[in-house]
Amino acid sequence: MSKLVVEIIDNVGNVAFEAILFDPLRDVLWQEVLLILIVSDKIERHG
């Protein structure tokens, strides 16, 4: 891939990342993600 294409992909990724960060629903989404991680962690430990 050319450097220009990589930079464009980087920029698009950054914009998407910022949109996620500043989304008003992000707190709810983060709580759900954390909950899923905690639950899956407990399931793995109990085997």
KOLFI-537497 format. One record per residue: residue in one letter; residue number from 1; z, y, x of N, C-alpha, C, CB in turn. Coordinates in steps of 0.2 Angstrom, whole numbers. Each point is the difference from the previous one (the first is absolute). Glycine has a CB too. Layout:
<lumdos>
[lumdo A, NUM, [Z, Y, X], [Z, Y, X], [Z, Y, X], [Z, Y, X]]
...
</lumdos>
This chain:
<lumdos>
[lumdo M, 1, [0, -6, 4], [0, 6, -4], [0, 6, 4], [6, -6, -9]]
[lumdo S, 2, [-10, 11, 7], [0, 6, 4], [7, 4, -1], [-13, 1, -1]]
[lumdo K, 3, [14, 3, 6], [7, 4, -1], [0, 5, -6], [0, 0, 13]]
[lumdo L, 4, [-6, 2, -15], [0, 5, -6], [2, -4, -6], [-9, 7, 5]]
[lumdo V, 5, [6, -13, -6], [2, -4, -6], [8, -2, 0], [-12, -5, 0]]
[lumdo V, 6, [14, 3, 6], [7, -1, 1], [5, 6, -2], [-3, -8, 9]]
[lumdo E, 7, [0, 14, -7], [4, 6, -2], [0, 1, -7], [-3, 5, 11]]
[lumdo I, 8, [-3, -6, -14], [-1, 1, -8], [5, -5, -3], [-12, 4, 1]]
[lumdo I, 9, [12, -10, 1], [4, -5, -3], [8, 2, 0], [-9, -9, 3]]
[lumdo D, 10, [10, 12, 3], [7, 2, 2], [2, 6, -5], [-1, -3, 12]]
[lumdo N, 11, [-4, 8, -13], [2, 5, -4], [0, -2, -8], [-6, 7, 8]]
[lumdo V, 12, [2, -11, -10], [1, -3, -7], [7, -3, -1], [-13, -2, 0]]
[lumdo G, 13, [14, -2, 5], [7, -4, 0], [6, 5, 0], [-5, -9, 6]]
[lumdo N, 14, [4, 15, -2], [6, 4, 0], [0, 4, -7], [-1, 2, 12]]
[lumdo V, 15, [-4, 0, -15], [0, 3, -6], [3, -5, -6], [-11, 7, 4]]
[lumdo A, 16, [9, -13, -3], [3, -5, -5], [7, 0, 1], [-11, -7, -1]]
[lumdo F, 17, [13, 6, 7], [7, -1, 2], [4, 6, -3], [-3, -6, 10]]
[lumdo E, 18, [0, 12, -9], [4, 7, -2], [0, 0, -8], [-4, 6, 11]]
[lumdo A, 19, [-1, -9, -14], [0, 0, -7], [5, -4, -3], [-12, 2, 0]]
[lumdo I, 20, [13, -8, 4], [6, -5, -2], [6, 4, 1], [-7, -10, 3]]
[lumdo L, 21, [8, 13, 3], [7, 3, 2], [2, 5, -5], [-3, -2, 12]]
[lumdo F, 22, [-2, 6, -15], [2, 6, -4], [-1, -2, -7], [-4, 8, 9]]
[lumdo D, 23, [2, -14, -11], [0, -2, -7], [7, 0, -3], [-10, -7, 3]]
[lumdo P, 24, [10, 10, -9], [7, 1, -3], [3, -7, -2], [-4, 11, -4]]
[lumdo L, 25, [-1, -16, 4], [3, -7, -2], [2, -3, 6], [-7, 0, -10]]
[lumdo R, 26, [6, 3, 16], [2, -4, 6], [7, -3, 0], [-8, 7, 6]]
[lumdo D, 27, [13, -3, -8], [7, -3, 0], [0, -6, -4], [4, 11, 1]]
[lumdo V, 28, [-7, -11, -7], [0, -6, -4], [-3, -6, 4], [0, 7, -11]]
[lumdo L, 29, [-6, -6, 14], [-4, -5, 3], [4, -2, 6], [-11, 5, -4]]
[lumdo W, 30, [14, -1, 8], [4, -2, 6], [6, -5, -3], [-3, 11, 7]]
[lumdo Q, 31, [6, -9, -12], [6, -4, -3], [-3, -7, -1], [6, 10, -5]]
[lumdo E, 32, [-12, -10, 1], [-2, -7, -1], [-2, -4, 6], [-4, 5, -11]]
[lumdo V, 33, [1, -1, 16], [-2, -4, 6], [6, -3, 3], [-10, 8, 2]]
[lumdo L, 34, [15, -3, -1], [7, -2, 3], [3, -6, -4], [2, 11, 4]]
[lumdo L, 35, [-2, -11, -10], [2, -5, -5], [-3, -7, 2], [3, 9, -9]]
[lumdo I, 36, [-10, -8, 9], [-4, -6, 1], [2, -3, 7], [-10, 4, -7]]
[lumdo L, 37, [10, 0, 12], [2, -2, 7], [7, -4, 0], [-7, 10, 5]]
[lumdo I, 38, [12, -7, -8], [6, -2, 0], [0, -7, -4], [5, 11, 0]]
[lumdo V, 39, [-8, -12, -6], [0, -6, -3], [-4, -5, 4], [0, 6, -11]]
[lumdo S, 40, [-5, -5, 14], [-4, -5, 3], [4, -2, 6], [-11, 5, -3]]
[lumdo D, 41, [15, 0, 6], [4, -2, 6], [5, -5, -2], [-2, 11, 5]]
[lumdo K, 42, [5, -10, -11], [6, -4, -2], [-3, -7, -2], [6, 10, -4]]
[lumdo I, 43, [-12, -10, 1], [-4, -7, -1], [-1, -4, 6], [-5, 6, -10]]
[lumdo E, 44, [3, -2, 15], [-2, -4, 6], [6, -2, 4], [-9, 7, 1]]
[lumdo R, 45, [15, -4, -2], [6, -2, 3], [3, -6, -3], [2, 11, 3]]
[lumdo H, 46, [-3, -12, -10], [3, -5, -4], [-5, -6, 1], [6, 8, -8]]
[lumdo G, 47, [-12, -7, 10], [-5, -5, 1], [-2, -4, -6], [4, -1, 11]]
</lumdos>
